[in-house]
Amino acid sequence: MIVSIVIFLLIIGILIISHEAGHFLIARMNGIRVVEFTVGVGPALFKKQMGETLFALRAFPFGGACIYDSLYEDGEEHIDDEHSFANAGVWARIATLFAGPFFNFLLAFLLAVIVTGFADWLDPVVAGFTDDSAAQTAGVREGDRIVRMNGKRIHMAGEVTLLSQLNQGEEITLVVERDGEQQEITFTPHYSDTDDRYYMGLYAGEATRIRGARILPYAWYTEKYYFDLTFISLKMLVRGELTLNNLSGPVGMVKMVDDTYEEVKPYGLPSVVLTMIELAILLSVNLGVLNLLPIPGLDGGRLLFAFIEVLRGKPIPQEKEGYVHLAGMIALIALMVVVLFNDIGKFLR
């Protein structure tokens, strides 16, 4: 568990630093003063003043921040300062706010390049069938390459598995490539009383290696897969198909890292490293997407107010916007506390 905690802290630290570095770099490019660049919350373990910015590492790895506006020593605010975030142009503020999530997406892509270049790629090739397979009965054959599934272009075996898991008994249309020709096959998956879900009845995945310039588009396919997974999870959460037990905070993520580590540890250090990098891709995409949601207190909530300013031609009074973000932060903290205790409960079961 100690190893898993260290891995988790390393992954989260990289994600937070990447996110805040995006805010910091674009803010400085636009002449916006960053008073503090902090990783974590709570008491400072390390602090160093570099120019106008205080860099700090804090005790609890629950986030980070680029603090743009603060107080002078005499207590006066930076409101009249040309380098204050509040006085920057609206598009400079939009770019600065968007840069954090964007850097998470950029980090995810760079990590995907590493995984794609060093790990096996699972092509969406049919490798076998289950007993009483709906796909096999409909005419799918071993060795068929799945090109499309319900109209969606397929590049990796994981996409087939994901779309299959989401099926609620609807017809599935596969476009498969066989002997250089494509053909369309439609069938209805079979329901399993034991697992309470529908199955196509096939196994997909043929290991291959990606080399050269092909690594870049295939790295994007990997990141896109995690985008799809994140958006699907959000839709299910909004529809009530996911519950509190499906949400994870730091404790739950440590448990996820530990389970993954124990599963791949027998295959050696390279497998552990690549698997943890892939986990970091998922978490980086998650962090970027969640921060872009129009929730007060998050980057997306602040972006919403900035775009409203663009449409209105003038900003919403800072005091009113501040109240909205404060309410959002209180709600988010309350949710984090609930998820934390729920994680601890699951961990102790």
N, C-alpha and C positions, 0 to 999 in steps of 0.2 A: 504493500500500500504506500510506503514511503516513496518508492520509485515512481509510482503513479501520480502521487501528489507533486513531485518534482516535475514530471512531464507535463502535468496540467498547468502548473505555474509558468513553465517555459512557454507553452502554447498560448495561454491567455496573455502573458506578458508581451509576446511578439504581436498578437492581434491588437492589443491596446496601443502599443507603441506605434504600430503602423497607422492605426486610425487617427491618433492624435498628431502624428507626424504630417498627415495629410492636411489637417486643420492648420497646423503651425506653418508649414511651408507656403501654402496659398495665402494665409493671412499676411505673412511677411512680404510676399511678392506684391501684395496690394497695399503695403504700407501700414497694415494694422498691427498695433503693438500687442504682443503676447506677454502678459504679466507673469504667468506661471504655466509651465508644462508639467503636469503631474501624472504619474502612473500609480493607480491604487487610490484608496481613501484612508482616512484616519491619520494617526500620528506619523510624522515623517521619519523614515529610517535613514534617508540620505537627502541632502539639499546642497545645491551649488548654484550660485548666481553667475550667469554668463550674459554680459551685456544687460539688456533690459529685462531678461527673462530668468525667472527662478526655476530650475529643473529639480523636481522632487520625486523620490520613490517612497511611497507610503505603505503602511503595514498590511492593508487588506486589499487583495487583488479583485475588487468588485467593479472596476472601471477606471476611468482616467478623465482628464480634462485639460483643455487649453483655455485658460482664463484670460480674456482679452481686456476687460475693464476692471479697475480696482480703485483704490483710494490713494491719494497722495498722503504724505506723512501728516499733513495738517488736517486731513479728513475730507478735503474737497474731492469730488468725483472727477473722472476724466471726461465728463460730458462735453466740455468745450475744447477738448484736445483733438486736433485734426487726425491723430493716429488712433483715436478711440474707435472701437468696433461700431458703436452707435452712430458715429459720424462718417463712416465709410459709405461709399456708394452702394446702392441696393444690389447691383450685380456683383460687386466685390464681396458683399456679405453672403450672397447666394453661393458663389464659387467657394468661399471659405467653408461654409456649412456642408456643402455637398462633397468637399474634398475628403472628409473623414471616411464616409462609406465607400467612396470611390477607391481610396487607397486600400481598403479591405478587399474590394473586388480585384484590384491590381495584384495584391499579395496572393490572393487565392489563385490567380492565373499563373503567377510565377512558381508557386508551389506545385500547381498542376503540371507545369512544364517538367519539373523534376520527376514527379511520379510517372508521367507518361514516358519519359526518356529512360527510366531505370526499371520500371515494373512491367509485367506482362499486361497487355491490353486484351480484354475479353470481347472478341467480336461477337455480334448477335447471330451466331450460327447454332442451329438446332443440334444438340449433342445427344439427345435421348428423349424417352417418353416415360410417363408413369403408366400404371395399369389403368385400363379404361380411359385412355386419353382422348379428349374431345378434339384436340388438334390433329392427332394421328388419324382418327376416324374420318376427319374432314379432308384429309389428303396431304397434310404436312409430312415431309419426309426428313429423316436424319441427314444432316449436311446442308439443308436449306439455309440460306442466309436471309434473315428477316430484314427487309429494306424499309418497310413502313408498317405501322400498327395503328389502326383506326385513323389513317391519314397523317399520322405524325412520323416524320423522318427518324429512323433509328440508326444510331451509330455504335451503341455499346449494349452489351447484354443486360446491364443494370437497368436500362430504360424499359426493356421487355418485362423484367421482374416488377418494376415499379408500377407500370400500367396494368399488369395482371393483378397485382395486390389491390388496386383501386377498383377493379371491376365488380359490379354489383349484379351480375347476371345478364348484362347487355351483350348483344352480339359483338364479336371481335372479328375485324377484317385485317388479315395479314397480307402484305405483298411480299412474296418470297422470291429469291433469285436461285434458280436451279439450272445448272448446265448453261449458264450465260443468258438465260431467258427469265423474265419475270412473270409471275402469275399471281392472281388474287384468290385468296381462300377465306371464306367466311364460315364461322361456326359459333355456337353458344357454349361457354365454359360450363363445366359440371360443378355442382354444389357439394361441398364436404360438410356433413353434419358434425364431424369431429372438430374441424377447425373453424366452422362457421364462416366460410368464405368460398369463393368460386375459384376454380383452377382450370387453366388451359390444358394442363397435363403434359407439358414439355419442359425440358431443361435446355437453357441457352447459354452458350459461352465456349468459345474456342480461343485458347491463348495464342497470342502473336506478339511480336515486338514492333514498336513504332520507331522509325529512324529518320534522321535528317530533318528537312523542312516540314515534314508531315507532323512532327511533334507539336508545332504551334496550333494548327486547327484541332488536333485531337485533344490538346490541353484545354481548348475552349469547350469541346464537347463535354469534358469532365466537369468544368465549372458550370456549364449550362445545366447539366444533370442535377447539380446541387442547388442551382437556382430553382429548377422545377420542383425538386423535393421540398424546398423551403416554402414556395408559394402554395403548393398543394397542402402542406401542413397548416399554413395560415388559413386557407379556405376551410379546412376541416375544423379548425378551432372556432372560426366564426360561425360555422353551421352547427356547432355543438357536438360534432362527431369525435372530438378529442376532449378530455377532461383534465382536471388539475394534475392527475397522476401522470399525464403525458408531458407535463412541463418539467424542466430541470433547471436548477440553479447551480451554484458552484459545487455543492455536495454531490448532486446528481451527476454532474459532469465528471467529477473525480471518479465516481463509481463507474461511469461509462468508459473512461480512460483505463481504469483498472481491469475491467472485464475484457476490453480489447487487448490490453497488454498481455494478460494471462493467456488469451486465446492464441496470439501470434508468437509468444515468446519461444515455444519449442522450435520454430522455424528459423531462429537465429536473429542476430542484430540487424542485418539489412532489412528483413521483413518487418521488424518492429519499427525501425526508422521510417520506412515508406508508409506503413499503416498509420503511424502517428501524423505524418505529413498530410495524408489523405483526410484524417480526422480534422486537422487544422484547416484544410480547404473548406470542409463543411461548416465549421464554426466561423470562419472568416466571412463566408457568404451570408450565413445567418446574421452575424453582427452587422454587416453592411445593410442588408435588407431591413432588419428590425429598426435600425437607426433612421431609415428613410420613411418609416410609417408616420403618418401625420398625427402623432401623439404629442401633446404638450410636454415640454421638457426634453424631448429628444431632438436630434437634428431635423427630422422630418417635420416636427411641429414648428420649429423655428423657420424652416424653409416655407411652410405654409403661410406664415405671417409675412414673410418677405415677398412671396408671390402675390399676396393680397395687396401689399404695398405697391407692387408694380401695376396692378389693375386699378387701384384707387388713385395712384399718382401721389400718394402721401402715406406716411407710416401710421400705424395704429399707435396711440400713445403708449410710451414705454411702460408706464405704471400698470395699465390695463393688461398689456401683453405679459408683464412680469407676474401678475396674479394668476394668469392662465397657466403659465409654465410652472409656477410654484405648486398649483393644484395638481398638475400632471405629475410632477416629481414626487409629491406626497403619495399619490395613488400608486406610482411605480414602486416606491420604497415599500409600501404596504404589501403589494403583490410579491415583491422579492422576499419579504419576511415570511409570508404564507408559504411560498414555494420552498424556502429554506427549511422550514419546519416539516413540510411534507416530505422533502428529500431525506431529512434525518429519520423520519418515521419509516420510509421505505428502506433506508440503509440498515436500520436496526431489526427489521423483520427477519 
